[in-house]
Amino acid sequence: MKTDGGATTVLRLMISFLLVAITASGVVADQKEPVLDFQGRLVATNVRYFLGVQFGDR
């Protein structure tokens, strides 16, 4: 099944905004707990992160 290019773009934007909201909430809430990415590295604030999405049908 082929997915719509617009739907893929919307999905990527939603995930990106979610990541920004999660990292920003940690800063606003003044939590001292570090935020780690999927490889265990510290997530820096105010830095662009690029997201790669793979679908099973490609």
mmCIF file as Biopython writes it, N, C-alpha, C and O atoms, coordinates in Angstrom:
data_model
#
loop_
_atom_site.group_PDB
_atom_site.id
_atom_site.type_symbol
_atom_site.label_atom_id
_atom_site.label_alt_id
_atom_site.label_comp_id
_atom_site.label_asym_id
_atom_site.label_entity_id
_atom_site.label_seq_id
_atom_site.pdbx_PDB_ins_code
_atom_site.Cartn_x
_atom_site.Cartn_y
_atom_site.Cartn_z
_atom_site.occupancy
_atom_site.B_iso_or_equiv
_atom_site.auth_seq_id
_atom_site.auth_asym_id
_atom_site.pdbx_PDB_model_num
ATOM 1   N N  . MET A ? 1  ? 0.845  -1.163 0.000  1.0 0.0 1  A 1 
ATOM 2   C CA . MET A ? 1  ? 0.000  0.000  0.000  1.0 0.0 1  A 1 
ATOM 3   C C  . MET A ? 1  ? 0.897  1.235  0.000  1.0 0.0 1  A 1 
ATOM 4   O O  . MET A ? 1  ? 1.879  1.291  0.740  1.0 0.0 1  A 1 
ATOM 5   N N  . LYS A ? 2  ? 0.571  2.200  -0.807 1.0 0.0 2  A 1 
ATOM 6   C CA . LYS A ? 2  ? 1.360  3.418  -0.908 1.0 0.0 2  A 1 
ATOM 7   C C  . LYS A ? 2  ? 0.722  4.485  -0.022 1.0 0.0 2  A 1 
ATOM 8   O O  . LYS A ? 2  ? -0.489 4.698  -0.073 1.0 0.0 2  A 1 
ATOM 9   N N  . THR A ? 3  ? 1.542  5.153  0.790  1.0 0.0 3  A 1 
ATOM 10  C CA . THR A ? 3  ? 1.006  6.187  1.674  1.0 0.0 3  A 1 
ATOM 11  C C  . THR A ? 3  ? 1.067  7.534  0.982  1.0 0.0 3  A 1 
ATOM 12  O O  . THR A ? 3  ? 1.877  7.754  0.081  1.0 0.0 3  A 1 
ATOM 13  N N  . ASP A ? 4  ? 0.206  8.422  1.416  1.0 0.0 4  A 1 
ATOM 14  C CA . ASP A ? 4  ? 0.167  9.778  0.884  1.0 0.0 4  A 1 
ATOM 15  C C  . ASP A ? 4  ? 1.366  10.562 1.411  1.0 0.0 4  A 1 
ATOM 16  O O  . ASP A ? 4  ? 1.683  10.481 2.598  1.0 0.0 4  A 1 
ATOM 17  N N  . GLY A ? 5  ? 2.027  11.310 0.552  1.0 0.0 5  A 1 
ATOM 18  C CA . GLY A ? 5  ? 3.178  12.104 0.962  1.0 0.0 5  A 1 
ATOM 19  C C  . GLY A ? 5  ? 2.816  13.147 2.003  1.0 0.0 5  A 1 
ATOM 20  O O  . GLY A ? 5  ? 3.622  13.453 2.882  1.0 0.0 5  A 1 
ATOM 21  N N  . GLY A ? 6  ? 1.608  13.696 1.915  1.0 0.0 6  A 1 
ATOM 22  C CA . GLY A ? 6  ? 1.164  14.689 2.892  1.0 0.0 6  A 1 
ATOM 23  C C  . GLY A ? 6  ? 0.981  14.085 4.270  1.0 0.0 6  A 1 
ATOM 24  O O  . GLY A ? 6  ? 1.295  14.719 5.278  1.0 0.0 6  A 1 
ATOM 25  N N  . ALA A ? 7  ? 0.475  12.865 4.319  1.0 0.0 7  A 1 
ATOM 26  C CA . ALA A ? 7  ? 0.285  12.194 5.607  1.0 0.0 7  A 1 
ATOM 27  C C  . ALA A ? 7  ? 1.626  11.906 6.269  1.0 0.0 7  A 1 
ATOM 28  O O  . ALA A ? 7  ? 1.755  12.013 7.488  1.0 0.0 7  A 1 
ATOM 29  N N  . THR A ? 8  ? 2.615  11.543 5.474  1.0 0.0 8  A 1 
ATOM 30  C CA . THR A ? 8  ? 3.948  11.280 6.010  1.0 0.0 8  A 1 
ATOM 31  C C  . THR A ? 8  ? 4.556  12.553 6.577  1.0 0.0 8  A 1 
ATOM 32  O O  . THR A ? 8  ? 5.177  12.531 7.640  1.0 0.0 8  A 1 
ATOM 33  N N  . THR A ? 9  ? 4.379  13.663 5.867  1.0 0.0 9  A 1 
ATOM 34  C CA . THR A ? 9  ? 4.900  14.947 6.336  1.0 0.0 9  A 1 
ATOM 35  C C  . THR A ? 9  ? 4.232  15.353 7.641  1.0 0.0 9  A 1 
ATOM 36  O O  . THR A ? 9  ? 4.902  15.820 8.562  1.0 0.0 9  A 1 
ATOM 37  N N  . VAL A ? 10 ? 2.932  15.182 7.726  1.0 0.0 10 A 1 
ATOM 38  C CA . VAL A ? 10 ? 2.209  15.529 8.948  1.0 0.0 10 A 1 
ATOM 39  C C  . VAL A ? 10 ? 2.685  14.666 10.109 1.0 0.0 10 A 1 
ATOM 40  O O  . VAL A ? 10 ? 2.856  15.165 11.221 1.0 0.0 10 A 1 
ATOM 41  N N  . LEU A ? 11 ? 2.898  13.386 9.864  1.0 0.0 11 A 1 
ATOM 42  C CA . LEU A ? 11 ? 3.382  12.489 10.915 1.0 0.0 11 A 1 
ATOM 43  C C  . LEU A ? 11 ? 4.749  12.938 11.418 1.0 0.0 11 A 1 
ATOM 44  O O  . LEU A ? 11 ? 4.989  12.966 12.625 1.0 0.0 11 A 1 
ATOM 45  N N  . ARG A ? 12 ? 5.639  13.285 10.506 1.0 0.0 12 A 1 
ATOM 46  C CA . ARG A ? 12 ? 6.969  13.748 10.907 1.0 0.0 12 A 1 
ATOM 47  C C  . ARG A ? 12 ? 6.889  15.034 11.719 1.0 0.0 12 A 1 
ATOM 48  O O  . ARG A ? 12 ? 7.601  15.186 12.713 1.0 0.0 12 A 1 
ATOM 49  N N  . LEU A ? 13 ? 6.026  15.962 11.303 1.0 0.0 13 A 1 
ATOM 50  C CA . LEU A ? 13 ? 5.872  17.209 12.051 1.0 0.0 13 A 1 
ATOM 51  C C  . LEU A ? 13 ? 5.313  16.958 13.445 1.0 0.0 13 A 1 
ATOM 52  O O  . LEU A ? 13 ? 5.766  17.569 14.413 1.0 0.0 13 A 1 
ATOM 53  N N  . MET A ? 14 ? 4.332  16.066 13.555 1.0 0.0 14 A 1 
ATOM 54  C CA . MET A ? 14 ? 3.746  15.767 14.861 1.0 0.0 14 A 1 
ATOM 55  C C  . MET A ? 14 ? 4.787  15.181 15.806 1.0 0.0 14 A 1 
ATOM 56  O O  . MET A ? 14 ? 4.846  15.564 16.975 1.0 0.0 14 A 1 
ATOM 57  N N  . ILE A ? 15 ? 5.602  14.265 15.321 1.0 0.0 15 A 1 
ATOM 58  C CA . ILE A ? 15 ? 6.636  13.659 16.159 1.0 0.0 15 A 1 
ATOM 59  C C  . ILE A ? 15 ? 7.672  14.700 16.544 1.0 0.0 15 A 1 
ATOM 60  O O  . ILE A ? 15 ? 8.135  14.713 17.685 1.0 0.0 15 A 1 
ATOM 61  N N  . SER A ? 16 ? 8.047  15.577 15.613 1.0 0.0 16 A 1 
ATOM 62  C CA . SER A ? 16 ? 9.023  16.623 15.911 1.0 0.0 16 A 1 
ATOM 63  C C  . SER A ? 16 ? 8.504  17.566 16.988 1.0 0.0 16 A 1 
ATOM 64  O O  . SER A ? 16 ? 9.230  17.901 17.924 1.0 0.0 16 A 1 
ATOM 65  N N  . PHE A ? 17 ? 7.238  17.999 16.859 1.0 0.0 17 A 1 
ATOM 66  C CA . PHE A ? 17 ? 6.671  18.882 17.869 1.0 0.0 17 A 1 
ATOM 67  C C  . PHE A ? 17 ? 6.582  18.195 19.223 1.0 0.0 17 A 1 
ATOM 68  O O  . PHE A ? 17 ? 6.780  18.834 20.257 1.0 0.0 17 A 1 
ATOM 69  N N  . LEU A ? 18 ? 6.287  16.909 19.227 1.0 0.0 18 A 1 
ATOM 70  C CA . LEU A ? 18 ? 6.226  16.163 20.476 1.0 0.0 18 A 1 
ATOM 71  C C  . LEU A ? 18 ? 7.591  16.129 21.151 1.0 0.0 18 A 1 
ATOM 72  O O  . LEU A ? 18 ? 7.687  16.318 22.364 1.0 0.0 18 A 1 
ATOM 73  N N  . LEU A ? 19 ? 8.649  15.890 20.374 1.0 0.0 19 A 1 
ATOM 74  C CA . LEU A ? 19 ? 9.999  15.879 20.940 1.0 0.0 19 A 1 
ATOM 75  C C  . LEU A ? 19 ? 10.374 17.240 21.502 1.0 0.0 19 A 1 
ATOM 76  O O  . LEU A ? 19 ? 10.990 17.321 22.565 1.0 0.0 19 A 1 
ATOM 77  N N  . VAL A ? 20 ? 10.013 18.305 20.805 1.0 0.0 20 A 1 
ATOM 78  C CA . VAL A ? 20 ? 10.304 19.657 21.295 1.0 0.0 20 A 1 
ATOM 79  C C  . VAL A ? 20 ? 9.537  19.920 22.580 1.0 0.0 20 A 1 
ATOM 80  O O  . VAL A ? 20 ? 10.089 20.491 23.521 1.0 0.0 20 A 1 
ATOM 81  N N  . ALA A ? 21 ? 8.274  19.512 22.636 1.0 0.0 21 A 1 
ATOM 82  C CA . ALA A ? 21 ? 7.465  19.731 23.833 1.0 0.0 21 A 1 
ATOM 83  C C  . ALA A ? 21 ? 8.019  18.963 25.025 1.0 0.0 21 A 1 
ATOM 84  O O  . ALA A ? 21 ? 8.035  19.480 26.142 1.0 0.0 21 A 1 
ATOM 85  N N  . ILE A ? 22 ? 8.470  17.742 24.800 1.0 0.0 22 A 1 
ATOM 86  C CA . ILE A ? 22 ? 9.012  16.939 25.899 1.0 0.0 22 A 1 
ATOM 87  C C  . ILE A ? 22 ? 10.298 17.555 26.431 1.0 0.0 22 A 1 
ATOM 88  O O  . ILE A ? 22 ? 10.467 17.668 27.645 1.0 0.0 22 A 1 
ATOM 89  N N  . THR A ? 23 ? 11.211 17.959 25.542 1.0 0.0 23 A 1 
ATOM 90  C CA . THR A ? 23 ? 12.480 18.530 26.005 1.0 0.0 23 A 1 
ATOM 91  C C  . THR A ? 23 ? 12.269 19.901 26.620 1.0 0.0 23 A 1 
ATOM 92  O O  . THR A ? 23 ? 12.941 20.248 27.591 1.0 0.0 23 A 1 
ATOM 93  N N  . ALA A ? 24 ? 11.341 20.698 26.070 1.0 0.0 24 A 1 
ATOM 94  C CA . ALA A ? 24 ? 11.077 22.023 26.634 1.0 0.0 24 A 1 
ATOM 95  C C  . ALA A ? 24 ? 10.405 21.914 27.997 1.0 0.0 24 A 1 
ATOM 96  O O  . ALA A ? 24 ? 10.684 22.728 28.877 1.0 0.0 24 A 1 
ATOM 97  N N  . SER A ? 25 ? 9.532  20.937 28.195 1.0 0.0 25 A 1 
ATOM 98  C CA . SER A ? 25 ? 8.851  20.805 29.484 1.0 0.0 25 A 1 
ATOM 99  C C  . SER A ? 25 ? 9.836  20.444 30.586 1.0 0.0 25 A 1 
ATOM 100 O O  . SER A ? 25 ? 9.645  20.838 31.737 1.0 0.0 25 A 1 
ATOM 101 N N  . GLY A ? 26 ? 10.870 19.712 30.257 1.0 0.0 26 A 1 
ATOM 102 C CA . GLY A ? 26 ? 11.894 19.401 31.250 1.0 0.0 26 A 1 
ATOM 103 C C  . GLY A ? 26 ? 12.647 20.631 31.686 1.0 0.0 26 A 1 
ATOM 104 O O  . GLY A ? 26 ? 13.050 20.734 32.845 1.0 0.0 26 A 1 
ATOM 105 N N  . VAL A ? 27 ? 12.848 21.577 30.768 1.0 0.0 27 A 1 
ATOM 106 C CA . VAL A ? 27 ? 13.545 22.817 31.101 1.0 0.0 27 A 1 
ATOM 107 C C  . VAL A ? 27 ? 12.637 23.731 31.907 1.0 0.0 27 A 1 
ATOM 108 O O  . VAL A ? 27 ? 13.070 24.320 32.898 1.0 0.0 27 A 1 
ATOM 109 N N  . VAL A ? 28 ? 11.380 23.856 31.491 1.0 0.0 28 A 1 
ATOM 110 C CA . VAL A ? 28 ? 10.440 24.746 32.171 1.0 0.0 28 A 1 
ATOM 111 C C  . VAL A ? 28 ? 10.131 24.245 33.574 1.0 0.0 28 A 1 
ATOM 112 O O  . VAL A ? 28 ? 10.005 25.044 34.502 1.0 0.0 28 A 1 
ATOM 113 N N  . ALA A ? 29 ? 10.009 22.953 33.736 1.0 0.0 29 A 1 
ATOM 114 C CA . ALA A ? 29 ? 9.665  22.386 35.037 1.0 0.0 29 A 1 
ATOM 115 C C  . ALA A ? 29 ? 10.847 22.404 36.000 1.0 0.0 29 A 1 
ATOM 116 O O  . ALA A ? 29 ? 10.695 22.038 37.165 1.0 0.0 29 A 1 
ATOM 117 N N  . ASP A ? 30 ? 12.022 22.826 35.532 1.0 0.0 30 A 1 
ATOM 118 C CA . ASP A ? 30 ? 13.232 22.925 36.346 1.0 0.0 30 A 1 
ATOM 119 C C  . ASP A ? 30 ? 13.598 21.575 36.953 1.0 0.0 30 A 1 
ATOM 120 O O  . ASP A ? 30 ? 13.984 21.490 38.118 1.0 0.0 30 A 1 
ATOM 121 N N  . GLN A ? 31 ? 13.474 20.544 36.164 1.0 0.0 31 A 1 
ATOM 122 C CA . GLN A ? 31 ? 13.855 19.217 36.627 1.0 0.0 31 A 1 
ATOM 123 C C  . GLN A ? 31 ? 15.355 19.048 36.457 1.0 0.0 31 A 1 
ATOM 124 O O  . GLN A ? 31 ? 15.934 19.515 35.476 1.0 0.0 31 A 1 
ATOM 125 N N  . LYS A ? 32 ? 15.963 18.397 37.392 1.0 0.0 32 A 1 
ATOM 126 C CA . LYS A ? 32 ? 17.404 18.165 37.341 1.0 0.0 32 A 1 
ATOM 127 C C  . LYS A ? 32 ? 17.751 16.836 36.680 1.0 0.0 32 A 1 
ATOM 128 O O  . LYS A ? 32 ? 18.928 16.504 36.535 1.0 0.0 32 A 1 
ATOM 129 N N  . GLU A ? 33 ? 16.753 16.086 36.284 1.0 0.0 33 A 1 
ATOM 130 C CA . GLU A ? 33 ? 16.970 14.778 35.679 1.0 0.0 33 A 1 
ATOM 131 C C  . GLU A ? 33 ? 17.364 14.942 34.207 1.0 0.0 33 A 1 
ATOM 132 O O  . GLU A ? 33 ? 16.662 15.637 33.473 1.0 0.0 33 A 1 
ATOM 133 N N  . PRO A ? 34 ? 18.455 14.332 33.754 1.0 0.0 34 A 1 
ATOM 134 C CA . PRO A ? 34 ? 18.869 14.497 32.353 1.0 0.0 34 A 1 
ATOM 135 C C  . PRO A ? 34 ? 17.926 13.771 31.392 1.0 0.0 34 A 1 
ATOM 136 O O  . PRO A ? 34 ? 17.353 12.734 31.725 1.0 0.0 34 A 1 
ATOM 137 N N  . VAL A ? 35 ? 17.780 14.335 30.201 1.0 0.0 35 A 1 
ATOM 138 C CA . VAL A ? 35 ? 16.968 13.723 29.154 1.0 0.0 35 A 1 
ATOM 139 C C  . VAL A ? 35 ? 17.919 13.055 28.173 1.0 0.0 35 A 1 
ATOM 140 O O  . VAL A ? 35 ? 18.855 13.687 27.684 1.0 0.0 35 A 1 
ATOM 141 N N  . LEU A ? 36 ? 17.681 11.767 27.882 1.0 0.0 36 A 1 
ATOM 142 C CA . LEU A ? 36 ? 18.565 10.998 27.016 1.0 0.0 36 A 1 
ATOM 143 C C  . LEU A ? 36 ? 17.851 10.613 25.729 1.0 0.0 36 A 1 
ATOM 144 O O  . LEU A ? 36 ? 16.634 10.426 25.717 1.0 0.0 36 A 1 
ATOM 145 N N  . ASP A ? 37 ? 18.617 10.496 24.641 1.0 0.0 37 A 1 
ATOM 146 C CA . ASP A ? 37 ? 18.030 10.028 23.391 1.0 0.0 37 A 1 
ATOM 147 C C  . ASP A ? 37 ? 18.048 8.502  23.359 1.0 0.0 37 A 1 
ATOM 148 O O  . ASP A ? 37 ? 18.397 7.864  24.352 1.0 0.0 37 A 1 
ATOM 149 N N  . PHE A ? 38 ? 17.674 7.913  22.220 1.0 0.0 38 A 1 
ATOM 150 C CA . PHE A ? 38 ? 17.561 6.457  22.144 1.0 0.0 38 A 1 
ATOM 151 C C  . PHE A ? 38 ? 18.905 5.748  22.229 1.0 0.0 38 A 1 
ATOM 152 O O  . PHE A ? 38 ? 18.946 4.538  22.451 1.0 0.0 38 A 1 
ATOM 153 N N  . GLN A ? 39 ? 20.015 6.483  22.055 1.0 0.0 39 A 1 
ATOM 154 C CA . GLN A ? 39 ? 21.339 5.883  22.175 1.0 0.0 39 A 1 
ATOM 155 C C  . GLN A ? 39 ? 21.978 6.165  23.533 1.0 0.0 39 A 1 
ATOM 156 O O  . GLN A ? 39 ? 23.129 5.795  23.766 1.0 0.0 39 A 1 
ATOM 157 N N  . GLY A ? 40 ? 21.240 6.815  24.423 1.0 0.0 40 A 1 
ATOM 158 C CA . GLY A ? 40 ? 21.748 7.086  25.758 1.0 0.0 40 A 1 
ATOM 159 C C  . GLY A ? 40 ? 22.566 8.352  25.880 1.0 0.0 40 A 1 
ATOM 160 O O  . GLY A ? 40 ? 23.186 8.587  26.918 1.0 0.0 40 A 1 
ATOM 161 N N  . ARG A ? 41 ? 22.583 9.179  24.840 1.0 0.0 41 A 1 
ATOM 162 C CA . ARG A ? 41 ? 23.320 10.443 24.891 1.0 0.0 41 A 1 
ATOM 163 C C  . ARG A ? 41 ? 22.415 11.543 25.414 1.0 0.0 41 A 1 
ATOM 164 O O  . ARG A ? 41 ? 21.196 11.486 25.248 1.0 0.0 41 A 1 
ATOM 165 N N  . LEU A ? 42 ? 23.017 12.554 26.052 1.0 0.0 42 A 1 
ATOM 166 C CA . LEU A ? 42 ? 22.237 13.682 26.554 1.0 0.0 42 A 1 
ATOM 167 C C  . LEU A ? 42 ? 21.608 14.451 25.403 1.0 0.0 42 A 1 
ATOM 168 O O  . LEU A ? 42 ? 22.240 14.663 24.368 1.0 0.0 42 A 1 
ATOM 169 N N  . VAL A ? 43 ? 20.356 14.868 25.589 1.0 0.0 43 A 1 
ATOM 170 C CA . VAL A ? 43 ? 19.661 15.678 24.599 1.0 0.0 43 A 1 
ATOM 171 C C  . VAL A ? 43 ? 19.918 17.135 24.941 1.0 0.0 43 A 1 
ATOM 172 O O  . VAL A ? 43 ? 19.621 17.580 26.050 1.0 0.0 43 A 1 
ATOM 173 N N  . ALA A ? 44 ? 20.465 17.873 23.999 1.0 0.0 44 A 1 
ATOM 174 C CA . ALA A ? 44 ? 20.748 19.291 24.213 1.0 0.0 44 A 1 
ATOM 175 C C  . ALA A ? 44 ? 19.491 20.116 23.955 1.0 0.0 44 A 1 
ATOM 176 O O  . ALA A ? 44 ? 18.675 19.766 23.102 1.0 0.0 44 A 1 
ATOM 177 N N  . THR A ? 45 ? 19.341 21.208 24.692 1.0 0.0 45 A 1 
ATOM 178 C CA . THR A ? 45 ? 18.194 22.088 24.483 1.0 0.0 45 A 1 
ATOM 179 C C  . THR A ? 45 ? 18.520 23.089 23.385 1.0 0.0 45 A 1 
ATOM 180 O O  . THR A ? 45 ? 19.685 23.417 23.158 1.0 0.0 45 A 1 
ATOM 181 N N  . ASN A ? 46 ? 17.498 23.566 22.713 1.0 0.0 46 A 1 
ATOM 182 C CA . ASN A ? 46 ? 17.609 24.562 21.645 1.0 0.0 46 A 1 
ATOM 183 C C  . ASN A ? 46 ? 18.531 24.110 20.517 1.0 0.0 46 A 1 
ATOM 184 O O  . ASN A ? 46 ? 19.257 24.924 19.945 1.0 0.0 46 A 1 
ATOM 185 N N  . VAL A ? 47 ? 18.508 22.833 20.197 1.0 0.0 47 A 1 
ATOM 186 C CA . VAL A ? 47 ? 19.309 22.273 19.111 1.0 0.0 47 A 1 
ATOM 187 C C  . VAL A ? 47 ? 18.366 21.532 18.171 1.0 0.0 47 A 1 
ATOM 188 O O  . VAL A ? 47 ? 17.446 20.851 18.623 1.0 0.0 47 A 1 
ATOM 189 N N  . ARG A ? 48 ? 18.591 21.662 16.870 1.0 0.0 48 A 1 
ATOM 190 C CA . ARG A ? 48 ? 17.753 20.952 15.899 1.0 0.0 48 A 1 
ATOM 191 C C  . ARG A ? 48 ? 18.113 19.474 15.881 1.0 0.0 48 A 1 
ATOM 192 O O  . ARG A ? 48 ? 19.283 19.096 15.827 1.0 0.0 48 A 1 
ATOM 193 N N  . TYR A ? 49 ? 17.083 18.660 15.927 1.0 0.0 49 A 1 
ATOM 194 C CA . TYR A ? 49 ? 17.254 17.220 15.784 1.0 0.0 49 A 1 
ATOM 195 C C  . TYR A ? 49 ? 16.501 16.789 14.540 1.0 0.0 49 A 1 
ATOM 196 O O  . TYR A ? 49 ? 15.374 17.229 14.310 1.0 0.0 49 A 1 
ATOM 197 N N  . PHE A ? 50 ? 17.109 15.939 13.742 1.0 0.0 50 A 1 
ATOM 198 C CA . PHE A ? 50 ? 16.480 15.468 12.522 1.0 0.0 50 A 1 
ATOM 199 C C  . PHE A ? 50 ? 15.940 14.066 12.746 1.0 0.0 50 A 1 
ATOM 200 O O  . PHE A ? 50 ? 16.575 13.230 13.388 1.0 0.0 50 A 1 
ATOM 201 N N  . LEU A ? 51 ? 14.775 13.834 12.213 1.0 0.0 51 A 1 
ATOM 202 C CA . LEU A ? 51 ? 14.051 12.600 12.450 1.0 0.0 51 A 1 
ATOM 203 C C  . LEU A ? 51 ? 13.978 11.790 11.167 1.0 0.0 51 A 1 
ATOM 204 O O  . LEU A ? 51 ? 13.578 12.304 10.122 1.0 0.0 51 A 1 
ATOM 205 N N  . GLY A ? 52 ? 14.358 10.543 11.246 1.0 0.0 52 A 1 
ATOM 206 C CA . GLY A ? 52 ? 14.232 9.648  10.103 1.0 0.0 52 A 1 
ATOM 207 C C  . GLY A ? 52 ? 13.127 8.641  10.368 1.0 0.0 52 A 1 
ATOM 208 O O  . GLY A ? 52 ? 13.140 7.955  11.390 1.0 0.0 52 A 1 
ATOM 209 N N  . VAL A ? 53 ? 12.174 8.552  9.455  1.0 0.0 53 A 1 
ATOM 210 C CA . VAL A ? 53 ? 11.040 7.646  9.619  1.0 0.0 53 A 1 
ATOM 211 C C  . VAL A ? 53 ? 11.080 6.623  8.492  1.0 0.0 53 A 1 
ATOM 212 O O  . VAL A ? 53 ? 11.199 6.986  7.322  1.0 0.0 53 A 1 
ATOM 213 N N  . GLN A ? 54 ? 10.980 5.347  8.843  1.0 0.0 54 A 1 
ATOM 214 C CA . GLN A ? 54 ? 10.938 4.290  7.846  1.0 0.0 54 A 1 
ATOM 215 C C  . GLN A ? 54 ? 9.634  3.523  7.992  1.0 0.0 54 A 1 
ATOM 216 O O  . GLN A ? 54 ? 9.200  3.210  9.100  1.0 0.0 54 A 1 
ATOM 217 N N  . PHE A ? 55 ? 9.026  3.231  6.869  1.0 0.0 55 A 1 
ATOM 218 C CA . PHE A ? 55 ? 7.798  2.466  6.859  1.0 0.0 55 A 1 
ATOM 219 C C  . PHE A ? 55 ? 8.088  1.087  6.289  1.0 0.0 55 A 1 
ATOM 220 O O  . PHE A ? 55 ? 8.985  0.936  5.460  1.0 0.0 55 A 1 
ATOM 221 N N  . GLY A ? 56 ? 7.349  0.093  6.717  1.0 0.0 56 A 1 
ATOM 222 C CA . GLY A ? 56 ? 7.587  -1.278 6.308  1.0 0.0 56 A 1 
ATOM 223 C C  . GLY A ? 56 ? 7.302  -1.568 4.844  1.0 0.0 56 A 1 
ATOM 224 O O  . GLY A ? 56 ? 7.817  -2.548 4.305  1.0 0.0 56 A 1 
ATOM 225 N N  . ASP A ? 57 ? 6.493  -0.739 4.182  1.0 0.0 57 A 1 
ATOM 226 C CA . ASP A ? 57 ? 6.119  -1.029 2.802  1.0 0.0 57 A 1 
ATOM 227 C C  . ASP A ? 57 ? 7.076  -0.426 1.777  1.0 0.0 57 A 1 
ATOM 228 O O  . ASP A ? 57 ? 6.794  -0.483 0.580  1.0 0.0 57 A 1 
ATOM 229 N N  . ARG A ? 58 ? 8.177  0.139  2.201  1.0 0.0 58 A 1 
ATOM 230 C CA . ARG A ? 58 ? 9.118  0.748  1.249  1.0 0.0 58 A 1 
ATOM 231 C C  . ARG A ? 58 ? 10.351 -0.064 1.110  1.0 0.0 58 A 1 
ATOM 232 O O  . ARG A ? 58 ? 11.249 0.301  0.351  1.0 0.0 58 A 1 
#
